[in-house]
Amino acid sequence: MVGPGFHGQVYAVVRTVPAGHVVTYGDVAAALGSPRVARQVGWALAALRDDTVPWHRVINAKGRISFKGDTPRAIQQRARLVSEGIEFDATGRVDLHRLRWLLQAHPLEQM
């Protein structure tokens, strides 16, 4: 469920993703106990104004950066990932099988 404090809960989960790894929007939603709110996870990250949250480590389920027309942010996201050793293939995908971080469950009611 998305409700008061949802953005903060998303940020808390994303802070657990270490450098050199990625997660998907759906992974974050599932870790919060609401696997159907991946889009809302994206909106929460788009609204982020806190540099301590590694938002750039969250990509889509196809292993790509989702930028929805925000090209400067997508360029910044890719540069940050590359600086952490994340490699992209010729089609712009990250190898999720190798680089995906498995998140621990963080049910919304416990955060």
SEMI-630181 format. One record per atom (N, C-alpha, C): residue in one letter; atom name; x, y, z. Coordinates in nm, 4 decimals, padded with zeros to 6 digits, always signed. Layout:
<rs>
(r A; CA; (X; Y; Z))
...
</rs>
This chain:
<rs>
(r M; N; (+00.0829; -00.1198; +00.0000))
(r M; CA; (+00.0000; +00.0000; +00.0000))
(r M; C; (+00.0864; +00.1248; +00.0000))
(r V; N; (+00.0411; +00.2218; -00.0717))
(r V; CA; (+00.1081; +00.3512; -00.0732))
(r V; C; (+00.0301; +00.4431; +00.0194))
(r G; N; (+00.0992; +00.5027; +00.1123))
(r G; CA; (+00.0347; +00.5913; +00.2073))
(r G; C; (+00.1358; +00.6874; +00.2654))
(r P; N; (+00.0993; +00.7518; +00.3748))
(r P; CA; (+00.1913; +00.8458; +00.4387))
(r P; C; (+00.3237; +00.7767; +00.4734))
(r G; N; (+00.4317; +00.8429; +00.4438))
(r G; CA; (+00.5629; +00.7885; +00.4737))
(r G; C; (+00.6186; +00.6937; +00.3690))
(r F; N; (+00.5438; +00.6698; +00.2614))
(r F; CA; (+00.5889; +00.5741; +00.1593))
(r F; C; (+00.7237; +00.6142; +00.0997))
(r H; N; (+00.7399; +00.7408; +00.0664))
(r H; CA; (+00.8661; +00.7836; +00.0055))
(r H; C; (+00.9834; +00.7526; +00.0981))
(r G; N; (+00.9694; +00.7827; +00.2242))
(r G; CA; (+01.0755; +00.7547; +00.3200))
(r G; C; (+01.1070; +00.6072; +00.3305))
(r Q; N; (+01.0053; +00.5240; +00.3192))
(r Q; CA; (+01.0249; +00.3796; +00.3242))
(r Q; C; (+01.0996; +00.3318; +00.2003))
(r V; N; (+01.0660; +00.3884; +00.0857))
(r V; CA; (+01.1380; +00.3555; -00.0379))
(r V; C; (+01.2854; +00.3931; -00.0216))
(r Y; N; (+01.3107; +00.5128; +00.0281))
(r Y; CA; (+01.4482; +00.5603; +00.0428))
(r Y; C; (+01.5267; +00.4724; +00.1397))
(r A; N; (+01.4627; +00.4270; +00.2466))
(r A; CA; (+01.5299; +00.3399; +00.3435))
(r A; C; (+01.5727; +00.2090; +00.2784))
(r V; N; (+01.4872; +00.1523; +00.1948))
(r V; CA; (+01.5214; +00.0275; +00.1257))
(r V; C; (+01.6337; +00.0522; +00.0258))
(r V; N; (+01.6242; +00.1580; -00.0516))
(r V; CA; (+01.7247; +00.1858; -00.1550))
(r V; C; (+01.8620; +00.2110; -00.0914))
(r R; N; (+01.8647; +00.2680; +00.0272))
(r R; CA; (+01.9925; +00.2907; +00.0962))
(r R; C; (+02.0659; +00.1603; +00.1269))
(r T; N; (+01.9976; +00.0473; +00.1261))
(r T; CA; (+02.0618; -00.0810; +00.1580))
(r T; C; (+02.1310; -00.1444; +00.0376))
(r V; N; (+02.1142; -00.0876; -00.0810))
(r V; CA; (+02.1747; -00.1439; -00.2022))
(r V; C; (+02.3207; -00.0974; -00.2103))
(r P; N; (+02.4145; -00.1915; -00.2063))
(r P; CA; (+02.5557; -00.1518; -00.2076))
(r P; C; (+02.6043; -00.1094; -00.3460))
(r A; N; (+02.7109; -00.0340; -00.3451))
(r A; CA; (+02.7744; +00.0072; -00.4706))
(r A; C; (+02.8112; -00.1168; -00.5510))
(r G; N; (+02.7974; -00.1056; -00.6834))
(r G; CA; (+02.8304; -00.2167; -00.7713))
(r G; C; (+02.7168; -00.3132; -00.7940))
(r H; N; (+02.5994; -00.2811; -00.7399))
(r H; CA; (+02.4810; -00.3650; -00.7567))
(r H; C; (+02.3621; -00.2781; -00.7951))
(r V; N; (+02.2594; -00.3432; -00.8481))
(r V; CA; (+02.1359; -00.2743; -00.8841))
(r V; C; (+02.0164; -00.3539; -00.8338))
(r V; N; (+01.9037; -00.2879; -00.8270))
(r V; CA; (+01.7748; -00.3513; -00.7996))
(r V; C; (+01.6747; -00.2916; -00.8970))
(r T; N; (+01.5599; -00.3555; -00.9076))
(r T; CA; (+01.4545; -00.3010; -00.9939))
(r T; C; (+01.3509; -00.2288; -00.9082))
(r Y; N; (+01.2701; -00.1480; -00.9736))
(r Y; CA; (+01.1609; -00.0808; -00.9039))
(r Y; C; (+01.0702; -00.1839; -00.8380))
(r G; N; (+01.0472; -00.2934; -00.9079))
(r G; CA; (+00.9645; -00.4005; -00.8544))
(r G; C; (+01.0276; -00.4686; -00.7343))
(r D; N; (+01.1613; -00.4807; -00.7345))
(r D; CA; (+01.2306; -00.5384; -00.6198))
(r D; C; (+01.2055; -00.4536; -00.4950))
(r V; N; (+01.2147; -00.3230; -00.5105))
(r V; CA; (+01.1931; -00.2323; -00.3971))
(r V; C; (+01.0493; -00.2451; -00.3492))
(r A; N; (+00.9554; -00.2453; -00.4426))
(r A; CA; (+00.8138; -00.2585; -00.4058))
(r A; C; (+00.7891; -00.3895; -00.3324))
(r A; N; (+00.8465; -00.4989; -00.3824))
(r A; CA; (+00.8280; -00.6293; -00.3182))
(r A; C; (+00.8900; -00.6312; -00.1787))
(r A; N; (+01.0064; -00.5685; -00.1635))
(r A; CA; (+01.0708; -00.5633; -00.0320))
(r A; C; (+00.9838; -00.4890; +00.0693))
(r L; N; (+00.9014; -00.3971; +00.0197))
(r L; CA; (+00.8100; -00.3232; +00.1063))
(r L; C; (+00.6786; -00.3966; +00.1279))
(r G; N; (+00.6665; -00.5135; +00.0665))
(r G; CA; (+00.5454; -00.5930; +00.0845))
(r G; C; (+00.4322; -00.5564; -00.0089))
(r S; N; (+00.4612; -00.4737; -00.1093))
(r S; CA; (+00.3592; -00.4301; -00.2050))
(r S; C; (+00.4133; -00.4424; -00.3475))
(r P; N; (+00.4236; -00.5636; -00.4002))
(r P; CA; (+00.4880; -00.5837; -00.5300))
(r P; C; (+00.4216; -00.5129; -00.6477))
(r R; N; (+00.3017; -00.4650; -00.6296))
(r R; CA; (+00.2316; -00.3996; -00.7420))
(r R; C; (+00.2503; -00.2482; -00.7469))
(r V; N; (+00.3384; -00.1951; -00.6633))
(r V; CA; (+00.3543; -00.0491; -00.6602))
(r V; C; (+00.4892; -00.0037; -00.7156))
(r A; N; (+00.5422; -00.0787; -00.8118))
(r A; CA; (+00.6714; -00.0437; -00.8710))
(r A; C; (+00.6684; +00.0973; -00.9308))
(r R; N; (+00.5595; +00.1332; -00.9946))
(r R; CA; (+00.5495; +00.2665; -01.0544))
(r R; C; (+00.5589; +00.3751; -00.9475))
(r Q; N; (+00.4960; +00.3515; -00.8341))
(r Q; CA; (+00.5006; +00.4488; -00.7251))
(r Q; C; (+00.6419; +00.4593; -00.6666))
(r V; N; (+00.7164; +00.3489; -00.6694))
(r V; CA; (+00.8569; +00.3535; -00.6279))
(r V; C; (+00.9324; +00.4493; -00.7201))
(r G; N; (+00.9061; +00.4390; -00.8488))
(r G; CA; (+00.9683; +00.5302; -00.9451))
(r G; C; (+00.9329; +00.6747; -00.9181))
(r W; N; (+00.8075; +00.7004; -00.8874))
(r W; CA; (+00.7659; +00.8375; -00.8572))
(r W; C; (+00.8341; +00.8891; -00.7314))
(r A; N; (+00.8476; +00.8023; -00.6314))
(r A; CA; (+00.9161; +00.8414; -00.5078))
(r A; C; (+01.0613; +00.8793; -00.5377))
(r L; N; (+01.1272; +00.8002; -00.6213))
(r L; CA; (+01.2663; +00.8308; -00.6541))
(r L; C; (+01.2778; +00.9562; -00.7400))
(r A; N; (+01.1813; +00.9801; -00.8254))
(r A; CA; (+01.1824; +01.1020; -00.9068))
(r A; C; (+01.1665; +01.2259; -00.8202))
(r A; N; (+01.0987; +01.2123; -00.7076))
(r A; CA; (+01.0764; +01.3252; -00.6167))
(r A; C; (+01.1907; +01.3439; -00.5176))
(r L; N; (+01.2875; +01.2553; -00.5195))
(r L; CA; (+01.3963; +01.2547; -00.4216))
(r L; C; (+01.4798; +01.3816; -00.4269))
(r R; N; (+01.5093; +01.4362; -00.3101))
(r R; CA; (+01.5954; +01.5536; -00.2990))
(r R; C; (+01.7063; +01.5301; -00.1962))
(r D; N; (+01.7436; +01.4048; -00.1761))
(r D; CA; (+01.8411; +01.3666; -00.0734))
(r D; C; (+01.9559; +01.2915; -00.1405))
(r D; N; (+02.0742; +01.3514; -00.1408))
(r D; CA; (+02.1892; +01.2912; -00.2086))
(r D; C; (+02.2442; +01.1675; -00.1390))
(r T; N; (+02.1944; +01.1352; -00.0188))
(r T; CA; (+02.2448; +01.0172; +00.0515))
(r T; C; (+02.1750; +00.8889; +00.0065))
(r V; N; (+02.0715; +00.9020; -00.0743))
(r V; CA; (+01.9991; +00.7852; -00.1243))
(r V; C; (+02.0541; +00.7501; -00.2625))
(r P; N; (+02.1068; +00.6291; -00.2806))
(r P; CA; (+02.1646; +00.5911; -00.4100))
(r P; C; (+02.0581; +00.5530; -00.5135))
(r W; N; (+01.9764; +00.6489; -00.5505))
(r W; CA; (+01.8647; +00.6296; -00.6432))
(r W; C; (+01.9103; +00.5687; -00.7751))
(r H; N; (+02.0333; +00.5983; -00.8137))
(r H; CA; (+02.0836; +00.5528; -00.9437))
(r H; C; (+02.0961; +00.4016; -00.9526))
(r R; N; (+02.0903; +00.3318; -00.8398))
(r R; CA; (+02.1025; +00.1862; -00.8395))
(r R; C; (+01.9705; +00.1152; -00.8659))
(r V; N; (+01.8659; +00.1907; -00.8938))
(r V; CA; (+01.7345; +00.1320; -00.9220))
(r V; C; (+01.7067; +00.1465; -01.0716))
(r I; N; (+01.6843; +00.0323; -01.1370))
(r I; CA; (+01.6595; +00.0303; -01.2809))
(r I; C; (+01.5327; -00.0510; -01.3078))
(r N; N; (+01.4947; -00.0598; -01.4341))
(r N; CA; (+01.3713; -00.1334; -01.4633))
(r N; C; (+01.3952; -00.2833; -01.4741))
(r A; N; (+01.2885; -00.3576; -01.4843))
(r A; CA; (+01.2945; -00.5044; -01.4840))
(r A; C; (+01.3630; -00.5623; -01.6075))
(r K; N; (+01.3820; -00.4808; -01.7097))
(r K; CA; (+01.4535; -00.5251; -01.8293))
(r K; C; (+01.6034; -00.5002; -01.8180))
(r G; N; (+01.6454; -00.4445; -01.7044))
(r G; CA; (+01.7868; -00.4156; -01.6846))
(r G; C; (+01.8308; -00.2850; -01.7464))
(r R; N; (+01.7363; -00.1978; -01.7727))
(r R; CA; (+01.7670; -00.0698; -01.8376))
(r R; C; (+01.7350; +00.0476; -01.7463))
(r I; N; (+01.7915; +00.1607; -01.7797))
(r I; CA; (+01.7581; +00.2847; -01.7122))
(r I; C; (+01.6254; +00.3334; -01.7677))
(r S; N; (+01.5339; +00.3718; -01.6792))
(r S; CA; (+01.4058; +00.4293; -01.7203))
(r S; C; (+01.4140; +00.5797; -01.7024))
(r F; N; (+01.4005; +00.6526; -01.8111))
(r F; CA; (+01.4177; +00.7967; -01.7968))
(r F; C; (+01.2967; +00.8785; -01.8360))
(r K; N; (+01.2002; +00.8212; -01.9008))
(r K; CA; (+01.0742; +00.8896; -01.9335))
(r K; C; (+01.0946; +01.0343; -01.9795))
(r G; N; (+01.1937; +01.0560; -02.0670))
(r G; CA; (+01.2146; +01.1881; -02.1235))
(r G; C; (+01.3107; +01.2760; -02.0461))
(r D; N; (+01.3544; +01.2330; -01.9274))
(r D; CA; (+01.4494; +01.3122; -01.8479))
(r D; C; (+01.5908; +01.2661; -01.8839))
(r T; N; (+01.6359; +01.3064; -02.0015))
(r T; CA; (+01.7642; +01.2610; -02.0527))
(r T; C; (+01.8818; +01.2988; -01.9632))
(r P; N; (+01.8885; +01.4213; -01.9101))
(r P; CA; (+02.0025; +01.4542; -01.8235))
(r P; C; (+02.0125; +01.3615; -01.7009))
(r R; N; (+01.8995; +01.3281; -01.6422))
(r R; CA; (+01.9013; +01.2393; -01.5255))
(r R; C; (+01.9450; +01.0979; -01.5665))
(r A; N; (+01.9025; +01.0516; -01.6829))
(r A; CA; (+01.9428; +00.9195; -01.7317))
(r A; C; (+02.0930; +00.9156; -01.7582))
(r I; N; (+02.1463; +01.0222; -01.8133))
(r I; CA; (+02.2908; +01.0299; -01.8384))
(r I; C; (+02.3659; +01.0273; -01.7055))
(r Q; N; (+02.3157; +01.1020; -01.6072))
(r Q; CA; (+02.3768; +01.1038; -01.4754))
(r Q; C; (+02.3693; +00.9655; -01.4095))
(r Q; N; (+02.2552; +00.8988; -01.4231))
(r Q; CA; (+02.2385; +00.7668; -01.3639))
(r Q; C; (+02.3384; +00.6682; -01.4241))
(r R; N; (+02.3491; +00.6686; -01.5540))
(r R; CA; (+02.4432; +00.5766; -01.6193))
(r R; C; (+02.5863; +00.6065; -01.5763))
(r A; N; (+02.6235; +00.7338; -01.5709))
(r A; CA; (+02.7593; +00.7713; -01.5303))
(r A; C; (+02.7884; +00.7255; -01.3882))
(r R; N; (+02.6917; +00.7398; -01.2996))
(r R; CA; (+02.7115; +00.6956; -01.1608))
(r R; C; (+02.7279; +00.5438; -01.1536))
(r L; N; (+02.6455; +00.4723; -01.2291))
(r L; CA; (+02.6554; +00.3262; -01.2295))
(r L; C; (+02.7897; +00.2807; -01.2870))
(r V; N; (+02.8310; +00.3401; -01.3962))
(r V; CA; (+02.9590; +00.3052; -01.4574))
(r V; C; (+03.0734; +00.3332; -01.3603))
(r S; N; (+03.0646; +00.4444; -01.2863))
(r S; CA; (+03.1705; +00.4775; -01.1901))
(r S; C; (+03.1793; +00.3749; -01.0770))
(r E; N; (+03.0709; +00.2994; -01.0558))
(r E; CA; (+03.0688; +00.1943; -00.9541))
(r E; C; (+03.1042; +00.0570; -01.0124))
(r G; N; (+03.1396; +00.0550; -01.1400))
(r G; CA; (+03.1797; -00.0705; -01.2030))
(r G; C; (+03.0679; -00.1450; -01.2732))
(r I; N; (+02.9501; -00.0857; -01.2821))
(r I; CA; (+02.8380; -00.1481; -01.3519))
(r I; C; (+02.8621; -00.1352; -01.5023))
(r E; N; (+02.8526; -00.2461; -01.5725))
(r E; CA; (+02.8717; -00.2467; -01.7173))
(r E; C; (+02.7375; -00.2609; -01.7874))
(r F; N; (+02.7276; -00.1947; -01.9009))
(r F; CA; (+02.6093; -00.2024; -01.9860))
(r F; C; (+02.6481; -00.2739; -02.1147))
(r D; N; (+02.5558; -00.3556; -02.1673))
(r D; CA; (+02.5842; -00.4203; -02.2947))
(r D; C; (+02.5533; -00.3236; -02.4085))
(r A; N; (+02.5672; -00.3704; -02.5301))
(r A; CA; (+02.5480; -00.2854; -02.6480))
(r A; C; (+02.4055; -00.2323; -02.6601))
(r T; N; (+02.3098; -00.2985; -02.5953))
(r T; CA; (+02.1709; -00.2526; -02.6016))
(r T; C; (+02.1326; -00.1658; -02.4814))
(r G; N; (+02.2303; -00.1361; -02.3952))
(r G; CA; (+02.2040; -00.0508; -02.2792))
(r G; C; (+02.1497; -00.1245; -02.1586))
(r R; N; (+02.1712; -00.2549; -02.1555))
(r R; CA; (+02.1210; -00.3362; -02.0437))
(r R; C; (+02.2316; -00.3743; -01.9467))
(r V; N; (+02.1888; -00.3897; -01.8212))
(r V; CA; (+02.2750; -00.4388; -01.7144))
(r V; C; (+02.2428; -00.5874; -01.6971))
(r D; N; (+02.3433; -00.6673; -01.6691))
(r D; CA; (+02.3223; -00.8104; -01.6452))
(r D; C; (+02.2614; -00.8289; -01.5062))
(r L; N; (+02.1297; -00.8381; -01.5000))
(r L; CA; (+02.0602; -00.8523; -01.3721))
(r L; C; (+02.0947; -00.9831; -01.3020))
(r H; N; (+02.1215; -01.0877; -01.3772))
(r H; CA; (+02.1557; -01.2161; -01.3152))
(r H; C; (+02.2843; -01.2052; -01.2337))
(r R; N; (+02.3729; -01.1210; -01.2765))
(r R; CA; (+02.5022; -01.1073; -01.2111))
(r R; C; (+02.5063; -00.9932; -01.1100))
(r L; N; (+02.4362; -00.8836; -01.1372))
(r L; CA; (+02.4525; -00.7616; -01.0583))
(r L; C; (+02.3332; -00.7250; -00.9693))
(r R; N; (+02.2266; -00.8021; -00.9782))
(r R; CA; (+02.1067; -00.7703; -00.8988))
(r R; C; (+02.1303; -00.8044; -00.7519))
(r W; N; (+02.0998; -00.7086; -00.6655))
(r W; CA; (+02.1115; -00.7264; -00.5210))
(r W; C; (+01.9789; -00.7812; -00.4694))
(r L; N; (+01.9854; -00.8827; -00.3866))
(r L; CA; (+01.8636; -00.9383; -00.3285))
(r L; C; (+01.8300; -00.8621; -00.2017))
(r L; N; (+01.7189; -00.7950; -00.2047))
(r L; CA; (+01.6750; -00.7127; -00.0916))
(r L; C; (+01.6093; -00.7971; +00.0162))
(r Q; N; (+01.6251; -00.7549; +00.1379))
(r Q; CA; (+01.5543; -00.8148; +00.2501))
(r Q; C; (+01.4147; -00.7528; +00.2553))
(r A; N; (+01.3186; -00.8257; +00.3045))
(r A; CA; (+01.1822; -00.7720; +00.3171))
(r A; C; (+01.1794; -00.6635; +00.4230))
(r H; N; (+01.1113; -00.5564; +00.3928))
(r H; CA; (+01.0906; -00.4450; +00.4843))
(r H; C; (+00.9419; -00.4121; +00.4823))
(r P; N; (+00.8589; -00.4961; +00.5439))
(r P; CA; (+00.7144; -00.4692; +00.5395))
(r P; C; (+00.6824; -00.3272; +00.5856))
(r L; N; (+00.5889; -00.2658; +00.5149))
(r L; CA; (+00.5555; -00.1262; +00.5429))
(r L; C; (+00.5179; -00.1023; +00.6881))
(r E; N; (+00.4475; -00.1959; +00.7484))
(r E; CA; (+00.4028; -00.1749; +00.8852))
(r E; C; (+00.5177; -00.1773; +00.9858))
(r Q; N; (+00.6346; -00.2283; +00.9468))
(r Q; CA; (+00.7486; -00.2345; +01.0381))
(r Q; C; (+00.8404; -00.1150; +01.0238))
(r M; N; (+00.8176; -00.0309; +00.9281))
(r M; CA; (+00.9092; +00.0819; +00.9044))
(r M; C; (+00.8523; +00.2090; +00.9593))
</rs>
